[in-house]
Amino acid sequence: MTRIAEYPKLTSKEIVDMNKEYTFFSWSIQGQIEPIPVVKAEGVYFWDADGKRYLDLASQLVNTNIGHQHPKVVKAIQDQAARLTFVAPGMASEPRGLLGKKLAEIAPGDLKKTFFTLGGAEANENAIKIARFYTGRNKILARYRSYHGATHGAIALTGDYRRLPVEPAMPGVVHFLDPYCYRCPFGWTRETCHRECISHVEEVIQYEGPDQIAAIILEGVTGTNGLIIPPDDYWPRMRELCDKYGILLISDEVMSGWGRTGEWFAVNNWNVIPDIITTAKGITSGYVPLGAVIVREKIAEFFEDKYLYAGLTYNGHALACAAGLATIEAYEEDHVFENARKVGKHLSQRLEDMKARHSCIGDVRCIGLFSGLELVKNRQTKEPMDLTPLKNFLISNGTYVFNFKNILFIVPPLVITEKQLDEGLTLLDEGLAELMDKQTI
């Protein structure tokens, strides 16, 4: 048997062919995918097997917040691997305890105790369990334009099209409409809005029975479903609604947390304390899989004399927790969030400037280094535009992006400089001009 260390260096084609023949890729028609064979990464760039460099304006999947191969985190992983990689979840370890304590310090309000998982979907699954145990209620409310994961319970929470092929999923989930100001589901504009997106939620609560609802789960800022930034009073009023009916408020900060909006968690922008925060991605910047469910003291105290029916082999994984600690240290020591806020302002200005010059941009949404361009064929009808040509232009020219339908995401690592960002935005400007030229031919 050939050992991994003995493998010869593969060509670009060999890497792609082997991956396609022997592994499945997420959310794709397997025969149509053409993945980039990545062999190296550093900072805000990565390279394929042919030596081509790409500027990573997607942070891979909006998770490499501190950039690629940060030496502090790499060393922490190496040191922890040499000392202790894994112990059973019923045992205590130093990195697990230290990371739990650190999360209690940076989480808002009295969120104190953490159940560790290996990703965001697992975090949301266990948040559902905890909410149901704590309240004795069954129903969970979530938004239609949402993504909370692909496992049985998390995909039930998810509102978008990916839920439909796997239904029936977990019962007890009720969806409601979103604060999508650009395409208001209630027909209002920003000027005429009277927050029906909030009063609608209370109406749903009444129909579903307030005493039946365990929790409302919301992404801090809606991520892959369009980067929807809520009105400033949305989160505070959702907090008031939950308090009124004894419903737990869960903030899914898997994508919107860890400085992506310029704050530890997106809810910090609106000074709201949720009852539960679920998170993953930026907690280790993707270096090692890790997720977390952080709960308020009242919920933690509830389980002091009650059985917690939740368990994972890799709960509190030592190597992952060490990576999480080092990542948080990098955020603090490198002033990463300050950079996200500063460069985020530059990003917002550049995108607004593009909107003024390119009529295909219907809306710009930006908070920190969390931004999206909604491209349309016509600003009046808001008919979505196909982004495939633009995306292909950018990637072929060494700038990596991802999109959701007609929304192009600009979500670079939070360590990016204005100069590096401008490198990609200049190419985006060229691509938009080319796209408009083709539309007018």
Number of C-alpha atoms within 10 A of each C-alpha: 3 6 6 7 6 7 8 7 9 11 12 16 13 13 17 18 15 11 14 17 10 7 10 11 11 8 8 9 9 13 8 8 13 10 12 14 18 18 13 14 16 12 18 26 22 20 18 15 19 12 12 12 18 22 23 30 24 23 26 21 18 27 27 27 34 29 22 24 17 17 12 14 25 15 14 18 23 15 14 18 15 10 11 13 15 16 16 14 16 11 10 12 17 11 22 23 14 15 22 21 14 15 20 19 13 13 20 20 15 16 24 22 21 24 20 29 28 21 21 27 25 27 27 31 23 23 26 24 16 24 26 18 19 18 17 13 17 18 22 23 23 26 23 17 24 27 27 30 22 17 17 18 22 24 24 29 33 22 23 17 11 15 19 13 8 12 12 10 17 13 14 16 20 19 19 17 19 24 21 18 19 17 14 16 13 16 11 15 12 12 6 8 13 11 16 17 21 19 14 15 21 17 12 16 22 12 9 14 12 18 16 16 26 28 27 27 25 24 26 26 26 23 24 23 17 23 26 24 21 16 15 10 11 16 23 16 14 20 19 14 20 21 12 10 16 15 25 23 25 27 28 32 28 29 30 31 29 29 25 31 27 26 18 21 25 26 24 17 15 14 12 17 21 27 24 27 31 32 29 30 27 28 30 26 29 25 21 20 21 29 30 30 25 29 26 21 14 13 20 16 12 13 13 9 7 10 9 13 9 12 13 15 12 17 23 31 25 26 25 31 29 26 29 32 21 24 26 24 14 17 19 12 9 13 13 23 25 18 20 28 20 16 22 27 16 16 25 20 13 15 24 17 12 20 18 11 13 16 17 24 23 23 20 19 18 24 23 25 30 28 26 26 24 25 26 21 17 14 14 8 9 17 13 17 17 14 20 11 12 19 19 15 20 20 16 12 15 19 22 24 24 21 19 15 16 18 26 23 24 26 27 33 28 33 24 24 16 14 10 15 21 15 13 23 20 12 16 19 17 15 18 22 18 14 17 15 10 9 10 6 5
